[in-house]
């Protein structure tokens, strides 16, 4: 039984963390850079750790490392050596582990929540391009090239102690298929793949979303699949469209619903930001098993999701 199944055997659903880079920007960091939040693994590790802690304190069961846009090639282009790049990417795991340790020290005798764990974030190839391609899917590599790109980072993260890899913001079936084949090579590493979608039925690249989940269904060591960093209004229709067996361990962590402009790498504020307490209830009732947030969501949103799960737990005990 993997960690997802163990938690779901006792709790209604698993709570993921929320937006990472946007929390760092709130602290005053300028992340308009090809490395995005990954540059702060080296430049401001304490700030990275503090964001992790804020989500643990808000109720997240799982924190994702700050390695989403961290690649050896990306760090090389920024002037780091290969040795430095490998060490920095590994530090993303070590920082997250330290945050969990500090959380335990400050919160002895935890009640009504699972043991927190981490998943090492690995963005799609489009994230490495740093041009918004993960929201368009307008790139193509041969399967071997996708595998080589992702293998290097998987090996670094695993060597640093990551036992779960979260492959995030995948816009296309072809990249997901290549990564699923790659992960068949690893016996001791579990993983999930989450896609970006442009509507309730289609990935950002234009693939049928249902077909993408069918492709992954039953893969060795795949512990979840789903959607991230997409508008929250797409989540319920997607869940409604999937066959029940395809919703096993389905993960949803959309953005806040605000609009991202790739030309300026900025967000358009939306005064009607989504109520994650209400949304979490709807998504849970429709079959979501891992629920969190992505860009522009924060600890306050995760706390709303935690409050909803606490309500469910209270009803269970009555």
Buried (B, 14 or more C-beta within 10 A) or exposed (E): EBBBEEBBEEBBBBBBBBBBBBBBBEEEBEBEBBBBBBBBBBEBBEBBBBBBBBBBBBBBBBBBBBBBBBBBEBBEBBEBEEEBBBBBBBBBBBBBBBBBEBBEEEEEEEEEBBEBBBBBBBBBBBBBBBBBBBBBBBBEBEBEEBBEBBBBBBBBBBEBEBBBBBBBBBBBBBBBBBBBBBBEEBEEBBBBBBBBBBBBBBBBBEBEBBEBBBBBEEBEBBBBBBBBBBBBEBBBBBBEEBEEEBBBBBBBBBBBBBEBEEEEBEBEEEEEBBEBBEBBBEBBEBBBBBBBBBBBBBBEBBBBBBEBBEEBBEEEEE
